[in-house]
Amino acid sequence: TWAKIQEHLATMQAEFDALEYQRLREPKYPSIKDVTVALAEKAEGDSTMWDEISAKRAEVKEAHPKP
């Protein structure tokens, strides 16, 4: 029925809206390549890049918190 369709649509919209923080965060996070390089450098004793990536991720999370 139309009412069930509307109810399902409302549920889907609520689920979509609840994950907006993820869609906003993802393009601002460091790339997987950068994270991999940072982890390798950290394993070799230089955590400079890892610290920068960790700080960047914290900024993004703060700017776009989970609901």
MOWORA-V218820 format. One record per pair of residues at least 6 apart in sequence whose C-alpha atoms are under 8 Angstrom apart, sorted by the first residue. I is the first residue (numbers start at 1). GAP is how many residues later the second one is. Records with the same first field share a line. If there is no record, write none. Layout:
I->GAP  GAP
This chain:
18->49
21->43  44  45  46
24->40
25->35  36  39
28->32
29->27  28  31
30->23  26  27
35->15  18
38->9  10  11  12  15
39->8  11
41->6  8  9
42->6  7  8
